[in-house]
Each structure stands twice: as structure tokens, then as C-alpha cells.
């Protein structure tokens, strides 16, 4: 996000974005309705609408019925003006699948496909993206969902060895000439869970994800903002020295041991972050487990520090929603006007 002074060009972009947001939120609106919602003059809104009509980002809708005067023209946002593509790999019964999803600017799914690959590397992503770009040239942004962490533009921790040390964002940004992001799977999931469940924007939420074959990870929202730490290592909770054998078959076979371990983990996180709620997901975590874990946490923590413990049953939906939100955000101007520049 950049902070700038009252530059005329920047002010124009800010005003255009205000009109975009109103039309996206309302679906359809007249010039006067947009002016009231944005605080802009009707003349300014009319100028912006003409510009957006010329690029087809906005379209004319049906005339608004009137009480005897001239019916007003309604306008609607063209969500298909541009698309965003998200890709993320996951495993099913030992098979690696890459899920590719194309959405329009209002988040509606346009196309989705699953590709089985032998291993995850740049080439497998290129093959899929090239194919989708040929069929959907309106793609304007790409988001990769990947487990692990990056630092200084390179992946430093990953379940996929071929990607360690790779500057995946720079590589694909240069190759396709468009915004590209990479997001950790559980970071995307915490964003997506809050989006799907309409959790208030200023909430503190920690999402704990327990994959079947890999150590757990956490996605952290502080005051509604994704927190990754100075070097993107925040959330690597398997490194907390609790002496827990995450992933070992004998350990995972005991639901009592697993529940106690998760309680230890939550207590440790609450001692540092004191979140409003902790979301859990794992194939072995059911609602009953969540209730017992919540009860055990209440015995270990003071009342003021006990979070709401929630079990999410659909990590894939949380993950996808988060990736869509993060990727679409790259196509939204993020400009803040400063008063003193």
C-alpha cells in the first residue's frame, strides 16, 4: 500500500476505485446513487462512468423507473472485465493434484480443473497456466497457494523440494507480465475462513492446520491483518519445542494424546497472542474433539485468555476462498491519501 499526497492523477484513481467499489457492492446503481454513496459530485461520477464504459469495465443496465420524470440510467459492474487465476497443489491417496480456479472480479467462479502431476515444479505450473491463458486471455493476475515460507523472494521452506530456493513470484511475473502472489496454504485458509464466516474485520484469529503427512502450520490474523512475521516465518508452529511427535503413526493413533498436544499448542499460542478464536482443521479432528479441546483449554488458561475453539470441516473451501481474496486484491488499487505530503 502506498501513501501519497493530493496529486490530481492519484485523486482520479482514488475516485475511480470508489465508483468501482459501490458498483461491485450494489450490483447496479444510478449516477445519483453512486454520487451519494461515494460523496463525489454527480459530474465527477458521470465522467468516471463514461471512462469505465469505454473500457467495458462498466456496462449500462436497465433504466430506472421514475415517478413521472425522465427515467435514470442504471449502471452495473462488468465482473468479466478481467479474471484471476489461483493454483494450489494438494495430495489425495498419495497422488498430487493441482487445483486451478479462475474467478471474475466479483469472485464468481468461471472455470475449474484438477491436474494430476508427478511432482510440483515450475514446469508443471507453466504447462497448466499456458493452457488456461490460451483459453482465458482475460486472466490478469495469478495466485499460487503453497505450503511453506519465503524470504527475500525465494522459497525457504516447502513440502515440494523442487521449489526450495526458487523465486516463484518473480519468475511468473516476468513470464506473464502480470501481478503474481504466492501465499502459504494456511495463511490463505485463515483469510478464507474469516471471509466465508463473516468474522469481524478487526478480529484476532489463529487457524491451526494439521495435515496427514506433514507437521502442522498456523495462519495468524492480528486486528484483521495477516501476520507473517519479519521474515515470513510466523506460523511455523511445529518448531515450538513442546516435544510433540507430529505425524508419527503411534502418536497420531491416540486421540487422547493428540487432543492433549493440541491443547498444549493452543495454550502456548494464547500465552503469546491471546487470540479471539482458534480454528482447527485436520482429517482426524471432529466437532467432538473440538469441544473436548475447548474444555481442556479452559482448565489451563485464565478466563480472559480462553479463546473460542472452532473446528472447520472444509479446509479446501477456506483455502480456495482465501486464495481468491488475496489474488483479486492485487487487481484493486491500494492507495491511501496522506494529509502531510
Buried (B, 14 or more C-beta within 10 A) or exposed (E): EEEBEEEEEBBBEBBBBBBBBBBBEBEBBBBEBBBBBBEBEEEBBBBBBEBBBEEEBBBEBEEBEEEEEEEBEBBBBBBBBBBBBBBBBBEEEEEBEBBBBBBBBBBEEBEEEEBEBEEBBBEBBBEBBEEBBEEEEBBBBBBBBBBBBBEEEBBBBBBBEBBEEBBBBEBBBEBBEBBBBBBBBBBBBBBBBBBBEEBEEEBBBBBBBBBEEBBBBBBBBBEBEBBBEEEBBBBBBBEBEEEBEBBEEEEBEEBEBBBBBBBBBBBBBBEEBBBBBBBBBBEEBEEEBBEBBBEBBBEBBEEEBBBEBBBBEBBEBBBBBBBBBBBBBBBEEEBEEEEEE
